[in-house]
């Protein structure tokens, strides 16, 4: 099961996240998402656990738990949706040409 974790402290590392979840079972991967430009944590990440029962126990136990001074938000991750043009939304610029007459 893939688990989404929000409100991760900026000082936390992948290994800290792995160790937190290993209390509940085998962790296949633990990854904190980093900003591509600044290379700083974006404050959320994902943990993948092989056993669904262990993963559910981790979610129940760690959602709302204090981790390095911050309250975690832990949920089962939703599958990524395919976006045909590759745009994730947002951005702040208009892709349409200016068609004023």
Order of alpha helices (4+ residues) and beta strands (2+ residues): beta-alpha-beta-beta-alpha-beta-beta-beta
